[in-house]
Amino acid sequence: MTLTVFGAGAIGAYMAGKLANAGIPVRLIARPATAARLAADGLAIEENGQTLHLKAGGLLTFQATKPAAPSPAGILLITVKSHQLLAALPDIAPFIGPRTLAVCLQNGIPWWYFHGLQGTYAGRNSRCLDPEGRLPAALPLPRLLGGVIQKSAEQPVPGRIVANPVKGDAFIFGSPLPGFRPEGAKELLSALLRAGLNPRISDDIRRDVWIKLLGNAVFNPLSALADADLAAMLAFPPARQLIRDGMAEVVAVARAHGISLDISLDARLQRAEAAGAFRTSMLQDKLKGRTLEIDGILGGLLELARLARVSVPHLETLYAATALMRQA
C-alpha cells in the first residue's frame, strides 16, 4: 500500500522520508512550486548527526496539489496546520476515496474533539476551526484517526529537515469514536513501526491531545512573542514561572472536561529542557512571515475553558498578545 502525505512541512516531509527509507512507497503532496523543487532536489533529513538523502523516484514520489483526476489514497496523512485545514479541503478531496483512512495530524484542540462523544457538547463544532461543520462531512469519523505527534523538527528550506531527537518522541493515533479502530489502522501502525517512528494506538486519543497541549499552549505563543527558543524561555525564571502557571491552567480546563492529567509539571518542564535550544513551530512560522497557528493551538483551548467556566488569565493574556502581534 502506498501511503500519501498531504503537506510538505517539517513533520510531513520527515514522515514521508523516513517511511520511504524503510522501503514503504510514499507520495508527498505539496504546492506545485514546492513539489517541483522536491522532485528536482529530493529530501535531506538531518538527525542524530547523520544526513539521509532521498531522491524522487522509486519509493518516494512528489506530487502537486490539484491532480488532473481523482487519486484516492489508501492511507492519507494530513499534516497541514489546523488553521489551513478548511482552505485545503478542495485540494485534499481528490485524494479521498470511499475506503481512504484519513489521519489528521494537527496541533491543539482538534476540530473533531466533540464529535463521537456523549454529553452536553456532543457533536459541537469548533467555532474557531470549523464553525460551519464542514470537516465531519469531508472527513467522516468512521474512516478517521486523530494523531498526536511528539517530535521536534524544523525545515530551514524546502526539502531540508532538521530533526531533534528527544526521549519520549512518539507518533500516537486514535479514533475519535471510543473503542473503535477504523480499517487501515493496523497497516498504518505497521508502516510507522518499520520506519522507526515509535507509533502507538491510543485508547484515549483526547487525553494524548491534552498531554501535548500542556506544553504547546504555553511554549508556542510565548516563544513567538519573545523570539526565544525553549532553552532561553526555561532559563529565565519569570518566563519559567509563567509557563508553569499556564500549564496549571491547561490542567484545570482538561479536568473540567473529564480528562485527568496525572503529570508532574516539573517533569514536563524537564522534558522540554531536554530538547535544548529548539524553536517551536510558532516561532519558526513567525520568522518565516507565515500565519501563526494561534487559533489551533490556543484558541480552541480557550473555547473549551469558556464552555466550562474555567478562569485562565495567563492563557487569555498569551492569546491576546499573540493575536495582536499577528495583526500588526
LOTORDREN-16330 format. One line per field, with one value per residue (C-alpha): residue in one letter; chain; x, y, z. Coordinates in steps of 0.5 Angstrom, whole numbers, plus 2048, in hexadecimal, padded with zeros to 3 digits. Layout:
REM residues N
vogu	(A | ...)
vexlo	(A | ...)
px	(X | ...)
py	(Y | ...)
pz	(Z | ...)
This chain:
REM residues 328
vogu	(M | T | L | T | V | F | G | A | G | A | I | G | A | Y | M | A | G | K | L | A | N | A | G | I | P | V | R | L | I | A | R | P | A | T | A | A | R | L | A | A | D | G | L | A | I | E | E | N | G | Q | T | L | H | L | K | A | G | G | L | L | T | F | Q | A | T | K | P | A | A | P | S | P | A | G | I | L | L | I | T | V | K | S | H | Q | L | L | A | A | L | P | D | I | A | P | F | I | G | P | R | T | L | A | V | C | L | Q | N | G | I | P | W | W | Y | F | H | G | L | Q | G | T | Y | A | G | R | N | S | R | C | L | D | P | E | G | R | L | P | A | A | L | P | L | P | R | L | L | G | G | V | I | Q | K | S | A | E | Q | P | V | P | G | R | I | V | A | N | P | V | K | G | D | A | F | I | F | G | S | P | L | P | G | F | R | P | E | G | A | K | E | L | L | S | A | L | L | R | A | G | L | N | P | R | I | S | D | D | I | R | R | D | V | W | I | K | L | L | G | N | A | V | F | N | P | L | S | A | L | A | D | A | D | L | A | A | M | L | A | F | P | P | A | R | Q | L | I | R | D | G | M | A | E | V | V | A | V | A | R | A | H | G | I | S | L | D | I | S | L | D | A | R | L | Q | R | A | E | A | A | G | A | F | R | T | S | M | L | Q | D | K | L | K | G | R | T | L | E | I | D | G | I | L | G | G | L | L | E | L | A | R | L | A | R | V | S | V | P | H | L | E | T | L | Y | A | A | T | A | L | M | R | Q | A)
vexlo	(A | A | A | A | A | A | A | A | A | A | A | A | A | A | A | A | A | A | A | A | A | A | A | A | A | A | A | A | A | A | A | A | A | A | A | A | A | A | A | A | A | A | A | A | A | A | A | A | A | A | A | A | A | A | A | A | A | A | A | A | A | A | A | A | A | A | A | A | A | A | A | A | A | A | A | A | A | A | A | A | A | A | A | A | A | A | A | A | A | A | A | A | A | A | A | A | A | A | A | A | A | A | A | A | A | A | A | A | A | A | A | A | A | A | A | A | A | A | A | A | A | A | A | A | A | A | A | A | A | A | A | A | A | A | A | A | A | A | A | A | A | A | A | A | A | A | A | A | A | A | A | A | A | A | A | A | A | A | A | A | A | A | A | A | A | A | A | A | A | A | A | A | A | A | A | A | A | A | A | A | A | A | A | A | A | A | A | A | A | A | A | A | A | A | A | A | A | A | A | A | A | A | A | A | A | A | A | A | A | A | A | A | A | A | A | A | A | A | A | A | A | A | A | A | A | A | A | A | A | A | A | A | A | A | A | A | A | A | A | A | A | A | A | A | A | A | A | A | A | A | A | A | A | A | A | A | A | A | A | A | A | A | A | A | A | A | A | A | A | A | A | A | A | A | A | A | A | A | A | A | A | A | A | A | A | A | A | A | A | A | A | A | A | A | A | A | A | A | A | A | A | A | A | A | A | A | A | A | A | A | A | A | A | A | A | A | A | A | A | A | A | A | A | A | A | A | A | A)
px	(800 | 803 | 802 | 800 | 802 | 7FF | 803 | 80B | 80C | 811 | 80D | 80A | 811 | 814 | 80F | 80F | 817 | 817 | 812 | 815 | 81C | 818 | 816 | 80F | 80C | 80A | 808 | 808 | 803 | 806 | 804 | 806 | 80D | 80F | 80D | 811 | 817 | 817 | 816 | 81D | 821 | 81E | 81E | 823 | 822 | 827 | 826 | 82B | 831 | 82F | 82C | 827 | 827 | 821 | 820 | 819 | 817 | 816 | 813 | 813 | 80F | 80D | 806 | 803 | 7FC | 7F6 | 7F8 | 7F4 | 7F0 | 7EE | 7F4 | 7F1 | 7F6 | 7F5 | 7F8 | 7F8 | 7FD | 7FA | 800 | 7FE | 7FC | 7F6 | 7F4 | 7F6 | 7F1 | 7EB | 7EE | 7F2 | 7EB | 7EB | 7F2 | 7F1 | 7EB | 7EE | 7F2 | 7EC | 7E8 | 7E3 | 7E8 | 7ED | 7F0 | 7F1 | 7F5 | 7F5 | 7FC | 7FB | 7FD | 7F8 | 7F1 | 7EF | 7E8 | 7E6 | 7E6 | 7DF | 7DD | 7DC | 7DB | 7D5 | 7D2 | 7D1 | 7D5 | 7D5 | 7D6 | 7D7 | 7DB | 7E2 | 7E0 | 7E7 | 7E9 | 7E2 | 7DC | 7D8 | 7D9 | 7DD | 7E2 | 7DE | 7DA | 7E1 | 7E5 | 7E0 | 7E1 | 7E1 | 7E7 | 7EB | 7F0 | 7F3 | 7FA | 7FF | 806 | 80B | 811 | 815 | 817 | 819 | 819 | 81E | 81D | 818 | 81B | 820 | 81D | 821 | 81E | 81F | 81F | 81C | 81B | 813 | 813 | 80C | 807 | 800 | 7FA | 7F3 | 7EC | 7E7 | 7E2 | 7E3 | 7E5 | 7E5 | 7EB | 7EA | 7EC | 7F3 | 7F6 | 7FA | 7FD | 7FF | 802 | 806 | 809 | 80B | 80E | 812 | 814 | 817 | 812 | 80F | 808 | 802 | 7FB | 7F8 | 7F1 | 7F0 | 7F3 | 7F0 | 7F4 | 7FA | 7F8 | 7F8 | 7FE | 802 | 7FE | 800 | 807 | 804 | 7FF | 805 | 80B | 809 | 806 | 80B | 811 | 80D | 80C | 813 | 817 | 81A | 81B | 81A | 820 | 820 | 819 | 81A | 821 | 81D | 81A | 814 | 813 | 813 | 80E | 809 | 80A | 809 | 802 | 800 | 801 | 7FD | 7F7 | 7F7 | 7F7 | 7F1 | 7ED | 7EE | 7EC | 7E5 | 7E4 | 7E5 | 7ED | 7F1 | 7F9 | 7FD | 803 | 808 | 809 | 810 | 811 | 80E | 813 | 819 | 817 | 816 | 81D | 820 | 81E | 823 | 823 | 81D | 819 | 812 | 80D | 80A | 811 | 813 | 80D | 80E | 815 | 813 | 80D | 808 | 801 | 801 | 7FE | 7FB | 7F3 | 7F5 | 7FA | 7F7 | 7F0 | 7ED | 7EF | 7EC | 7E6 | 7E5 | 7E7 | 7E2 | 7DD | 7DF | 7DF | 7E7 | 7EB | 7F1 | 7F4 | 7FB | 7F9 | 7F4 | 7FA | 7FE | 7F9 | 7F7 | 7FE | 800 | 7FA | 7FB | 802 | 7FF | 7FB | 801)
py	(800 | 807 | 80C | 813 | 819 | 820 | 825 | 826 | 82A | 827 | 822 | 820 | 81F | 81C | 816 | 815 | 815 | 810 | 80C | 80B | 80A | 804 | 801 | 804 | 807 | 80E | 814 | 81B | 820 | 827 | 82E | 82E | 832 | 82E | 827 | 829 | 82B | 825 | 821 | 824 | 824 | 81F | 81F | 81F | 81D | 81F | 81B | 818 | 81B | 818 | 81A | 816 | 818 | 815 | 817 | 817 | 810 | 809 | 809 | 811 | 815 | 81C | 81E | 825 | 827 | 827 | 821 | 820 | 81A | 818 | 814 | 811 | 80E | 808 | 80C | 813 | 817 | 81E | 823 | 82A | 82E | 82F | 836 | 833 | 82D | 830 | 834 | 82E | 82A | 82A | 828 | 822 | 820 | 81C | 818 | 816 | 80F | 80B | 807 | 80C | 80C | 814 | 815 | 81D | 81F | 826 | 829 | 82C | 82A | 826 | 828 | 821 | 822 | 822 | 81D | 816 | 818 | 818 | 81D | 824 | 826 | 820 | 822 | 829 | 82C | 830 | 838 | 83A | 834 | 831 | 836 | 833 | 82C | 82A | 826 | 820 | 81F | 81F | 81B | 816 | 814 | 80C | 80D | 812 | 811 | 817 | 818 | 81B | 81C | 81C | 81E | 824 | 826 | 82C | 82E | 834 | 833 | 82E | 827 | 828 | 825 | 826 | 821 | 822 | 81B | 81B | 816 | 815 | 816 | 812 | 812 | 811 | 80F | 80E | 80E | 814 | 80E | 80B | 804 | 804 | 802 | 804 | 800 | 801 | 803 | 7FC | 7FE | 805 | 802 | 7FD | 802 | 807 | 802 | 7FF | 807 | 807 | 80D | 80A | 809 | 807 | 807 | 80A | 808 | 80F | 814 | 81A | 819 | 819 | 81F | 823 | 820 | 823 | 829 | 82A | 82D | 82F | 834 | 838 | 837 | 839 | 83F | 842 | 840 | 844 | 84A | 849 | 847 | 842 | 83A | 835 | 836 | 83D | 83D | 838 | 83B | 842 | 841 | 846 | 842 | 83B | 83D | 840 | 839 | 835 | 83A | 839 | 831 | 831 | 835 | 830 | 82A | 82E | 82E | 827 | 825 | 829 | 825 | 81E | 81D | 81C | 81D | 81A | 81D | 821 | 828 | 828 | 821 | 824 | 82A | 826 | 822 | 829 | 82B | 824 | 827 | 82C | 833 | 830 | 835 | 834 | 833 | 83A | 83E | 83A | 83D | 844 | 844 | 842 | 847 | 842 | 842 | 840 | 839 | 83D | 83B | 834 | 833 | 838 | 83B | 834 | 833 | 83A | 838 | 832 | 836 | 83B | 835 | 832 | 839 | 838 | 83E | 83E | 845 | 843 | 840 | 845 | 84A | 846 | 845 | 84D | 84F | 84A | 84B | 853 | 851 | 84D | 853 | 858)
pz	(800 | 7FE | 804 | 802 | 806 | 805 | 807 | 806 | 80C | 811 | 814 | 80D | 80A | 810 | 810 | 808 | 808 | 80E | 80B | 804 | 807 | 80B | 804 | 804 | 7FE | 800 | 7FC | 7FF | 7FC | 7FC | 7F9 | 7F2 | 7F2 | 7F9 | 7F5 | 7EF | 7F4 | 7F8 | 7F1 | 7EF | 7F5 | 7FA | 801 | 806 | 80E | 813 | 819 | 81E | 81B | 814 | 80E | 80A | 803 | 7FF | 7F7 | 7F4 | 7F0 | 7F2 | 7F9 | 7FA | 7F5 | 7F6 | 7F3 | 7F2 | 7F5 | 7F0 | 7EC | 7E6 | 7E8 | 7EF | 7F2 | 7F8 | 7FE | 802 | 808 | 808 | 80D | 80D | 810 | 80E | 814 | 818 | 815 | 80E | 80E | 80C | 806 | 804 | 803 | 7FC | 7FB | 800 | 7FD | 7F6 | 7FB | 7FF | 7FD | 800 | 804 | 805 | 80C | 80E | 813 | 816 | 819 | 81B | 822 | 827 | 829 | 822 | 81E | 820 | 827 | 829 | 823 | 825 | 82D | 831 | 836 | 836 | 830 | 82B | 824 | 825 | 820 | 822 | 821 | 81F | 81B | 818 | 819 | 814 | 815 | 80E | 810 | 813 | 80C | 809 | 80E | 810 | 817 | 816 | 811 | 815 | 81A | 81E | 81F | 825 | 822 | 828 | 823 | 822 | 81B | 817 | 810 | 80E | 807 | 803 | 803 | 809 | 80F | 816 | 81B | 822 | 826 | 82D | 832 | 831 | 82A | 827 | 822 | 825 | 822 | 824 | 821 | 824 | 825 | 82B | 82B | 823 | 81F | 817 | 811 | 810 | 817 | 817 | 811 | 813 | 819 | 816 | 811 | 816 | 81A | 814 | 813 | 81B | 81D | 823 | 822 | 826 | 826 | 82C | 82F | 831 | 82C | 82F | 835 | 831 | 82E | 835 | 836 | 830 | 831 | 838 | 835 | 82F | 831 | 835 | 832 | 82B | 82C | 831 | 82C | 826 | 82B | 82E | 828 | 82C | 82C | 831 | 835 | 835 | 838 | 83D | 83F | 841 | 848 | 847 | 840 | 843 | 848 | 843 | 83F | 846 | 847 | 840 | 841 | 847 | 843 | 83E | 843 | 846 | 83F | 83E | 845 | 844 | 83D | 841 | 83F | 845 | 843 | 848 | 846 | 84A | 848 | 84A | 846 | 840 | 840 | 841 | 83B | 837 | 83A | 836 | 82F | 830 | 82C | 828 | 824 | 825 | 81F | 820 | 821 | 81A | 817 | 819 | 817 | 810 | 810 | 810 | 813 | 81A | 81D | 823 | 822 | 821 | 827 | 82C | 829 | 82A | 831 | 833 | 830 | 834 | 83A | 839 | 838 | 83F | 842 | 844 | 845 | 841 | 842 | 840 | 839 | 838 | 838 | 834 | 82F | 82E | 82E | 828 | 824 | 825 | 822 | 81D | 81A | 81B)
